[in-house]
Amino acid sequence: MISVDLARLRIMIVDDQTLVRTLISQALQSMGIKQEHIFQAADGTAAMRLLDIRMVDIVLCDVQMQPMNGMDLLKELRCGHTANVSNLPFVFLSGHADRTNVVLASQLHADGFVVKPPKPADVEKAIQVAMNRERPEIDPFSYYNVATGTEYDKKVFGRLFETRSPVSQEDPEERCLTLDKIKPGSLLTRDLRSRAGHLLLPRGATISANQLTVLRDYSERYGVAHIYVSEGDEVAANPSVARH
């Protein structure tokens, strides 16, 4: 395993306990990580906001938080809903890694668990392993149907894949635009499918800047050239990350 230069890393700590965040931050600094490269968030929602303005190399995240827990945050990240890359290294902090969480973490391509209270040696090992691990292929559309089982997940993601009625005259006017003309956050008026017919995003969802980038960069894989969006959505000017 190649040793990672920890002094160059930018790390986000997500935990609802101030003491835990402080202890991990101190441990990271003792490893040589610069204080200004350590970012803290008290919950998943705050972490989402930070991941839109801070580019990081790895996330250390608690599992049990409200209303958005660690699994929900990882799913949001993997689905391309932040400004950071979808396959960002992500390690869980957990008092007990039960089987359900381990299986779910595997489906979301987490990079491991560190048992709380975290020991500095365990944190450093987890970071080294995660940073050396081969990254999962970037496919933000493949994670939507991984259910975390939380109320947050049911509310935010579950409704997207509910059975929808055919397009009616009451639905917003639509227009067909090429990928370079789509504004991040645009509302889809038709199901977005790959060349092979696989459902990428359902009608009624919004599309993020990361997802648009992936569709452009991996055009051979997806074969998407045009997207139907709501008439009210303006042509892209200053791309920003979309929300649901």
C-alpha positions as CSV (number, residue, x, y, z in Angstrom):
1,M,0.0,0.0,0.0
2,I,1.4,3.4,-1.0
3,S,1.6,5.8,1.9
4,V,-0.6,8.9,1.4
5,D,0.9,12.3,2.1
6,L,-1.5,13.3,4.9
7,A,-0.3,16.9,5.0
8,R,-1.9,17.5,1.6
9,L,-5.3,16.0,2.4
10,R,-8.5,18.0,2.8
11,I,-10.9,16.2,5.2
12,M,-14.5,16.7,6.3
13,I,-15.7,15.4,9.6
14,V,-19.4,15.0,10.0
15,D,-20.8,14.2,13.5
16,D,-23.5,15.6,15.6
17,Q,-21.3,15.4,18.8
18,T,-18.9,18.4,19.1
19,L,-16.6,16.4,21.3
20,V,-16.2,13.7,18.7
21,R,-15.5,16.2,16.0
22,T,-12.9,18.0,18.2
23,L,-11.1,14.7,19.1
24,I,-10.9,13.6,15.5
25,S,-9.7,17.0,14.4
26,Q,-7.0,16.9,17.0
27,A,-6.0,13.4,16.0
28,L,-5.8,14.5,12.3
29,Q,-3.6,17.5,13.2
30,S,-1.3,15.2,15.2
31,M,-0.9,13.1,11.9
32,G,0.3,16.2,10.1
33,I,-3.0,17.3,8.5
34,K,-3.3,21.1,8.4
35,Q,-6.0,22.7,10.6
36,E,-7.2,24.8,7.7
37,H,-7.7,21.6,5.7
38,I,-10.1,20.1,8.2
39,F,-13.8,21.0,7.8
40,Q,-16.5,20.1,10.3
41,A,-20.3,19.7,9.9
42,A,-22.8,18.9,12.7
43,D,-25.2,16.9,10.5
44,G,-25.9,15.7,7.0
45,T,-27.6,18.9,5.9
46,A,-24.7,21.1,6.9
47,A,-22.3,18.7,5.3
48,M,-24.3,18.9,2.0
49,R,-23.9,22.7,2.1
50,L,-20.1,22.4,2.8
51,L,-19.6,19.9,0.0
52,D,-21.0,22.5,-2.4
53,I,-18.4,25.1,-1.5
54,R,-15.4,23.0,-0.3
55,M,-13.6,20.4,-2.4
56,V,-12.3,17.7,-0.1
57,D,-10.3,14.4,-0.5
58,I,-12.2,12.3,2.0
59,V,-15.2,12.4,4.4
60,L,-15.3,10.9,7.9
61,C,-19.0,10.6,8.8
62,D,-21.1,9.5,11.7
63,V,-24.0,7.1,10.9
64,Q,-26.7,8.1,13.3
65,M,-27.8,11.7,12.7
66,Q,-31.1,13.5,12.2
67,P,-32.8,14.3,9.9
68,M,-30.2,13.2,7.3
69,N,-28.1,10.4,8.6
70,G,-24.7,9.3,7.3
71,M,-26.1,6.8,4.8
72,D,-28.4,9.4,3.4
73,L,-25.4,11.8,3.0
74,L,-23.4,9.2,1.2
75,K,-26.3,8.4,-1.1
76,E,-26.7,12.1,-1.9
77,L,-23.0,12.3,-2.6
78,R,-22.9,9.2,-4.8
79,C,-25.9,10.4,-6.8
80,G,-24.0,13.5,-7.8
81,H,-25.9,16.1,-5.7
82,T,-22.9,17.9,-4.4
83,A,-20.0,19.8,-6.1
84,N,-17.6,17.1,-5.1
85,V,-17.0,14.0,-7.3
86,S,-19.5,11.2,-6.9
87,N,-16.9,8.6,-6.0
88,L,-15.3,10.6,-3.2
89,P,-13.6,8.4,-0.5
90,F,-16.0,8.1,2.4
91,V,-15.4,6.4,5.8
92,F,-18.1,5.9,8.5
93,L,-17.7,6.5,12.2
94,S,-19.9,4.2,14.1
95,G,-20.5,2.9,17.6
96,H,-21.6,-0.4,16.2
97,A,-21.5,-1.5,12.6
98,D,-24.5,-3.8,12.4
99,R,-25.0,-6.0,9.5
100,T,-27.7,-3.9,7.9
101,N,-25.5,-0.9,7.8
102,V,-22.5,-2.9,6.6
103,V,-24.5,-4.2,3.6
104,L,-26.0,-0.8,2.9
105,A,-22.6,0.9,3.1
106,S,-21.2,-1.7,0.6
107,Q,-24.0,-1.0,-1.8
108,L,-23.2,2.7,-1.6
109,H,-19.4,2.0,-2.0
110,A,-18.4,3.2,1.4
111,D,-14.7,2.8,2.2
112,G,-15.0,1.3,5.7
113,F,-15.9,1.8,9.3
114,V,-14.0,3.3,12.3
115,V,-15.5,2.2,15.6
116,K,-16.3,5.1,18.0
117,P,-14.8,6.4,20.2
118,P,-12.2,6.5,17.4
119,K,-8.6,5.7,18.1
120,P,-6.1,7.9,16.2
121,A,-4.3,4.8,14.8
122,D,-7.6,3.4,13.5
123,V,-8.5,6.7,11.9
124,E,-5.1,7.0,10.1
125,K,-5.3,3.4,8.9
126,A,-8.9,3.9,7.5
127,I,-7.7,7.1,5.7
128,Q,-4.7,5.3,4.2
129,V,-6.8,2.3,3.1
130,A,-9.6,4.5,1.6
131,M,-7.2,6.8,-0.3
132,N,-5.4,3.7,-1.8
133,R,-8.6,1.9,-2.7
134,E,-9.6,1.7,-6.3
135,R,-12.4,4.2,-6.7
136,P,-15.9,2.9,-7.8
137,E,-16.8,3.8,-11.4
138,I,-18.5,7.2,-11.6
139,D,-22.2,6.4,-12.3
140,P,-24.4,8.7,-10.1
141,F,-27.5,7.3,-11.7
142,S,-27.0,3.8,-10.3
143,Y,-27.5,4.7,-6.6
144,Y,-31.0,6.1,-6.7
145,N,-32.7,2.8,-6.0
146,V,-30.4,1.9,-3.0
147,A,-32.9,2.5,-0.2
148,T,-31.5,3.6,3.1
149,G,-34.8,3.0,4.9
150,T,-35.0,6.4,6.5
151,E,-37.8,8.9,6.5
152,Y,-35.5,11.3,4.7
153,D,-34.8,8.8,2.0
154,K,-38.5,8.0,1.5
155,K,-39.4,11.7,1.3
156,V,-36.5,12.8,-1.0
157,F,-35.8,9.8,-3.2
158,G,-38.8,7.5,-2.8
159,R,-41.3,9.9,-4.4
160,L,-39.1,10.2,-7.5
161,F,-39.8,6.6,-8.5
162,E,-43.4,6.4,-7.6
163,T,-45.7,5.3,-10.5
164,R,-46.5,8.4,-12.5
165,S,-49.5,9.2,-14.6
166,P,-49.0,10.0,-18.3
167,V,-48.1,13.5,-19.2
168,S,-51.2,15.7,-19.2
169,Q,-52.0,19.1,-20.4
170,E,-51.6,20.4,-16.8
171,D,-47.9,19.5,-16.8
172,P,-45.5,22.3,-17.5
173,E,-44.6,23.1,-21.1
174,E,-41.4,21.4,-22.2
175,R,-38.6,21.9,-24.6
176,C,-35.8,19.6,-25.8
177,L,-32.3,20.9,-25.2
178,T,-28.8,19.6,-25.8
179,L,-26.7,18.8,-22.8
180,D,-24.7,22.0,-23.1
181,K,-27.9,24.1,-23.0
182,I,-29.3,22.5,-19.8
183,K,-29.3,24.5,-16.6
184,P,-28.4,22.5,-13.5
185,G,-31.5,22.1,-11.4
186,S,-33.8,21.9,-14.5
187,L,-37.0,19.8,-14.0
188,L,-37.3,16.8,-16.3
189,T,-40.6,16.6,-18.1
190,R,-39.9,13.1,-19.4
191,D,-38.0,10.0,-18.1
192,L,-34.3,10.2,-18.9
193,R,-33.1,6.9,-20.3
194,S,-29.8,5.7,-21.6
195,R,-29.3,4.5,-25.1
196,A,-30.0,1.0,-23.9
197,G,-33.3,2.1,-22.4
198,H,-32.2,2.0,-18.7
199,L,-34.0,4.6,-16.6
200,L,-31.5,7.1,-15.3
201,L,-33.8,9.7,-13.8
202,P,-37.6,9.8,-13.7
203,R,-39.8,12.6,-14.9
204,G,-40.2,15.1,-12.1
205,A,-36.6,14.9,-10.9
206,T,-34.1,17.7,-11.3
207,I,-30.7,17.1,-12.8
208,S,-27.5,18.3,-11.1
209,A,-24.3,19.8,-12.5
210,N,-22.4,16.6,-11.6
211,Q,-24.9,14.5,-13.5
212,L,-24.8,16.7,-16.6
213,T,-21.0,16.5,-16.5
214,V,-21.1,12.7,-16.3
215,L,-23.5,12.5,-19.2
216,R,-21.2,14.6,-21.3
217,D,-17.9,12.9,-20.3
218,Y,-19.3,9.4,-20.7
219,S,-21.4,10.0,-23.7
220,E,-20.5,6.6,-25.2
221,R,-21.9,4.8,-22.1
222,Y,-25.1,6.7,-21.7
223,G,-25.8,7.9,-25.3
224,V,-27.9,10.9,-24.1
225,A,-27.7,13.8,-26.4
226,H,-31.0,15.7,-25.6
227,I,-33.1,16.1,-22.5
228,Y,-36.7,17.3,-22.1
229,V,-37.0,20.0,-19.4
230,S,-39.6,22.4,-18.2
231,E,-40.1,25.4,-20.5
232,G,-39.5,27.7,-17.5
233,D,-36.0,26.5,-17.0
234,E,-33.5,29.0,-18.4
235,V,-30.6,28.0,-20.6
236,A,-27.4,27.3,-18.6
237,A,-25.3,30.3,-17.8
238,N,-23.6,29.9,-14.5
239,P,-23.9,26.2,-13.6
240,S,-24.5,25.4,-9.9
241,V,-25.3,22.2,-8.2
242,A,-29.0,21.2,-8.3
243,R,-31.2,20.0,-5.5
244,H,-34.1,17.6,-5.7
